[in-house]
Amino acid sequence: MKQRSLFLKLLFLNFLLLAGIIGLSGWVASADANPFNKGAKLCEECHEAEFKIWKNTKHFESFRTVHREPKDKSKPSPKKILEAVEGEKRMKRNKACSLCHYTLEQKDADDKPDAGSGTSCESCHGPSSEWLEIHDNYGGKDVKRDQESADHKVKRIADSKAKGLIWPSMKYEVAENCMVCHGLAHPELTADELAKMLGAGHPINPDFELVKYSQGSVRHRYYPPNIKENAEMTPAELSREYVVGQAAALVSATNAMSKSEDPKYKAAQEQRVANAKAGLSGVPEAAGLLAAPTRENALKFAADIAGKDLSGVVKLPAKSDYK
């Protein structure tokens, strides 16, 4: 009887130990899980004006149109590009296509990612699964945004940034995100995929420039104290945006050079480098970056020009050229 009792006790202890290990491994897996997109609809709850802007952009419309064959046969054929790239034969489920053309959304970490929209909020500002709750908390359940204390706001910004939120004030990081797709430089695109895509007619635009593309139809700058006004940038702000964009393009193109030996791809990246160097010429703070186009140097450059007016040094695109 005593032996049976001892056996049962040992069995129970082993069960507790095993349960603890399983529980701990589950916690570790959860802690190490990659952040994921929860979808633009959650952003709309607080950013209604910005959401309306987005719904009138090509980023939004492309969800319904990018996979369709153009009536103008001189334009790229999505069908031919998709056929050239291995994998799922539907754009919304093809990994290479979904990297840039869609926002893959999940309600929970265990859900299968699904294309919920075209390029959207999280495409630029980072997957929200880890920062959304922090970003939405102004100091308690019943505390509204205009009631948030200054100290809490500082902590909220820092904590959400640490969890992956790319704030609009993080100029270089935002520009860097744009270049991932607009430079056809996504790190998950392989050399083989790039060659096949370009061979099938996938476009690449080496002349993409941040001010021209960010201050046109996609501009959504609703900041205090005039949170109902979609503010335009001042000349000084535009000058900083321009050179930060050139810095991001320079680093992106320099790194992308080694991604593929495809002649068309390399020529486009070389043109991006040349454009960026021309855009940064005459800016003294860019000397270190031009000598060594690394992300570290680009971030330092962005910090060095903060608050400066470079409008007399750089040539900005005409407002009529905004996209």
C-alpha positions in Angstrom: 0.0 0.0 0.0 2.8 2.4 0.9 4.6 1.5 -2.4 1.4 2.3 -4.3 1.0 5.6 -2.5 4.7 6.5 -3.2 4.2 5.6 -6.9 1.1 7.8 -7.1 2.9 10.7 -5.5 5.9 10.4 -7.9 3.5 10.1 -10.8 1.7 13.3 -9.7 5.0 15.2 -9.3 6.1 14.1 -12.8 2.7 15.3 -14.1 3.2 18.7 -12.5 6.8 18.9 -13.8 5.7 18.0 -17.3 2.8 20.5 -17.1 5.2 23.2 -16.0 7.6 22.4 -18.8 4.8 22.5 -21.4 3.4 25.7 -19.9 6.8 27.3 -20.0 7.6 26.2 -23.5 4.2 27.6 -24.6 5.0 30.9 -22.9 8.5 31.0 -24.6 6.9 30.2 -28.0 4.4 32.9 -27.4 7.1 35.4 -26.3 9.2 34.6 -29.4 6.3 34.7 -31.8 6.7 37.1 -34.7 4.5 40.2 -34.6 1.7 40.2 -37.1 -0.8 42.6 -38.8 -4.2 43.0 -37.2 -5.7 45.0 -40.0 -6.4 48.6 -40.9 -10.0 48.5 -39.6 -8.6 48.7 -36.0 -6.7 51.8 -36.9 -9.9 53.5 -38.2 -11.4 53.5 -34.7 -9.1 56.4 -33.8 -7.7 57.5 -37.1 -10.9 58.0 -39.1 -9.6 60.9 -41.2 -6.4 59.1 -42.1 -8.5 56.0 -43.0 -10.6 58.0 -45.4 -7.4 59.3 -47.1 -6.1 55.8 -47.5 -9.4 54.6 -49.1 -8.8 57.0 -51.9 -5.3 55.9 -52.7 -3.8 53.4 -55.1 -2.6 51.5 -52.1 -6.2 50.8 -51.2 -7.6 50.4 -54.7 -4.8 47.9 -55.7 -6.4 45.2 -53.6 -9.2 45.0 -56.2 -7.3 45.9 -59.3 -3.6 44.8 -59.2 -4.4 41.2 -60.3 -6.5 42.3 -63.3 -5.2 42.2 -66.8 -4.9 45.7 -68.2 -6.8 46.7 -71.3 -3.7 48.4 -72.5 -1.6 45.5 -73.7 1.6 47.6 -73.5 1.3 47.5 -69.7 2.6 44.6 -67.5 0.5 41.5 -67.4 -0.1 40.3 -63.8 -0.9 36.9 -65.2 2.4 36.5 -67.0 4.3 37.7 -63.9 2.5 35.3 -61.7 3.1 32.4 -64.1 6.8 33.2 -64.0 7.0 33.1 -60.2 6.8 29.7 -58.6 4.1 29.1 -55.9 0.4 29.7 -55.6 -1.2 30.9 -58.8 -3.4 33.5 -57.1 -1.7 36.8 -56.3 -3.3 37.1 -52.9 -1.9 33.8 -51.9 1.5 34.0 -53.7 4.2 34.7 -51.2 6.3 36.8 -53.6 3.4 39.0 -54.6 1.9 39.3 -51.1 5.2 40.7 -49.7 4.4 44.1 -51.2 1.0 44.1 -52.8 -1.1 43.0 -49.8 -1.4 43.3 -46.0 -1.6 39.8 -44.6 -3.8 40.0 -41.5 -4.4 37.7 -38.5 -6.8 38.0 -35.5 -4.6 35.9 -33.4 -1.1 34.5 -33.5 -2.4 31.0 -34.3 -4.6 32.2 -37.2 -3.5 31.6 -40.8 -2.5 34.9 -42.4 -4.9 36.2 -45.0 -4.8 39.0 -47.5 -7.1 41.6 -45.9 -6.2 44.7 -48.0 -3.6 46.2 -50.2 -0.8 48.2 -48.8 -2.1 49.7 -45.6 -1.3 51.3 -42.2 0.9 48.4 -40.9 2.8 48.1 -44.2 4.4 51.5 -43.3 4.1 51.7 -39.5 4.8 48.1 -38.6 2.8 45.0 -37.6 0.5 46.0 -34.7 0.0 42.8 -32.7 2.6 43.8 -30.0 2.1 47.6 -29.9 -1.6 48.3 -30.6 -2.7 47.9 -27.0 0.1 50.1 -25.7 -0.6 52.7 -28.4 -4.3 52.8 -27.5 -3.7 53.2 -23.8 -3.7 56.9 -22.7 -3.3 56.1 -19.0 -6.2 53.9 -18.1 -9.5 52.5 -19.3 -11.4 55.8 -19.1 -8.6 58.2 -20.0 -9.1 59.8 -23.4 -6.3 61.1 -25.6 -6.7 64.8 -24.7 -6.5 63.8 -21.0 -3.2 61.9 -21.2 -0.4 63.2 -19.0 2.8 64.3 -20.6 4.8 61.7 -18.7 2.5 58.9 -19.8 2.7 60.1 -23.4 6.5 60.0 -23.4 6.4 56.4 -21.9 3.6 55.3 -24.3 5.6 56.5 -27.3 8.8 54.8 -26.1 7.1 51.5 -25.2 5.2 51.2 -28.5 8.3 52.1 -30.4 10.1 49.3 -28.6 7.4 46.9 -29.7 7.8 47.8 -33.4 5.6 50.9 -34.0 7.2 53.2 -36.6 6.0 56.7 -35.6 5.6 59.4 -38.3 8.4 61.2 -36.4 10.8 58.4 -37.3 11.5 59.8 -40.7 14.2 57.5 -41.8 12.5 54.3 -40.7 9.3 55.3 -42.6 11.3 56.1 -45.7 13.2 52.9 -45.3 10.0 50.9 -45.3 8.8 52.6 -48.5 12.1 51.6 -50.3 11.6 47.9 -49.4 8.9 47.7 -52.0 9.3 50.8 -54.2 12.9 49.8 -54.8 12.0 46.2 -55.4 14.4 45.4 -52.6 12.4 43.2 -50.2 14.8 41.0 -48.3 12.5 38.0 -48.8 12.6 38.2 -52.6 15.2 35.8 -54.0 17.5 36.5 -56.9 15.6 33.9 -58.9 12.2 35.5 -58.2 13.5 38.9 -59.1 14.9 37.7 -62.5 11.7 35.9 -63.3 9.5 38.8 -62.3 11.5 41.4 -64.3 11.7 39.0 -67.3 7.9 38.7 -67.3 7.6 42.5 -67.3 7.3 43.4 -63.6 8.0 47.2 -63.4 10.8 48.8 -61.4 11.0 52.5 -60.9 14.5 53.8 -60.1 13.2 57.3 -60.0 10.9 56.8 -57.0 11.3 59.9 -54.8 9.8 60.2 -51.3 8.4 63.7 -51.3 6.7 63.3 -54.7 5.0 60.1 -53.6 4.3 60.8 -49.9 3.0 64.4 -50.1 0.4 63.8 -52.8 -2.7 61.6 -52.6 -1.3 59.6 -49.6 -0.6 62.6 -47.4 -2.3 62.2 -44.0 -0.8 64.7 -41.5 -3.4 65.3 -38.8 -1.4 66.6 -35.9 -2.2 68.7 -32.8 -3.2 71.4 -32.3 -5.2 71.2 -35.6 -6.1 67.5 -35.7 -8.8 68.1 -38.3 -6.4 69.7 -40.8 -4.4 67.6 -43.2 -1.4 69.8 -42.9 1.1 70.4 -45.7 4.8 70.4 -45.0 6.7 73.6 -44.8 9.6 74.1 -47.3 12.0 73.3 -44.4 10.1 70.1 -43.6 10.0 69.1 -47.3 13.7 69.6 -47.6 14.4 67.2 -44.7 11.9 64.7 -46.1 13.6 64.9 -49.5 17.1 64.2 -48.2 16.0 61.5 -45.8 14.3 59.8 -48.7 17.5 60.0 -50.7 19.4 58.5 -47.8 17.0 55.6 -47.6 17.2 55.1 -51.3 21.0 55.1 -51.3 21.2 52.5 -48.5 18.4 50.4 -50.1 19.9 50.4 -53.5 23.5 49.8 -52.3 22.3 46.7 -50.3 20.1 45.5 -53.2 23.0 45.4 -55.6 24.1 42.0 -54.4 20.6 40.5 -54.5 20.6 39.6 -58.2 22.9 39.6 -61.2 20.0 40.2 -63.5 21.1 43.1 -65.8 17.8 45.0 -65.7 17.8 44.8 -61.9 21.4 45.9 -61.4 20.9 48.8 -63.9 17.9 50.0 -61.9 19.7 49.8 -58.6 22.7 51.6 -60.1 20.4 54.4 -61.3 18.8 54.6 -57.8 22.3 55.0 -56.3 23.2 57.7 -58.8 19.9 59.6 -58.2 20.4 59.4 -54.4 24.0 60.7 -54.6 22.9 63.6 -56.8 20.1 64.4 -54.4 22.5 64.4 -51.4 25.3 66.4 -53.1 25.8 69.7 -51.5 24.5 68.6 -48.1 27.5 68.7 -45.8 25.9 66.4 -43.2 25.7 63.6 -45.9 29.5 63.3 -46.3 29.8 60.3 -44.0 26.8 58.5 -45.6 28.0 59.1 -49.1 31.4 57.6 -48.2 29.8 54.6 -46.5 26.1 54.0 -47.3 25.1 52.0 -44.2 21.9 52.1 -42.2 23.8 53.3 -39.2 25.2 56.3 -41.1 21.8 57.0 -42.6 20.2 57.2 -39.1 23.0 59.5 -37.9 22.5 61.7 -41.0 18.7 61.9 -40.3 19.5 62.9 -36.7 22.1 65.5 -37.8 19.7 67.3 -40.1 16.7 67.3 -37.6 15.3 70.8 -37.4 17.5 72.2 -40.2 16.2 74.1 -43.3 17.9 72.6 -46.4 15.5 74.1 -48.9 18.2 76.4 -50.2 20.5 73.4 -50.8 18.3 70.7 -52.4 16.1 70.9 -55.4 12.6 69.9 -54.4 10.1 68.4 -56.9 7.3 70.7 -58.1 4.0 70.3 -56.3 2.3 69.7 -59.6 4.5 66.5 -59.9 3.1 65.0 -56.7 1.6 61.6 -57.1 
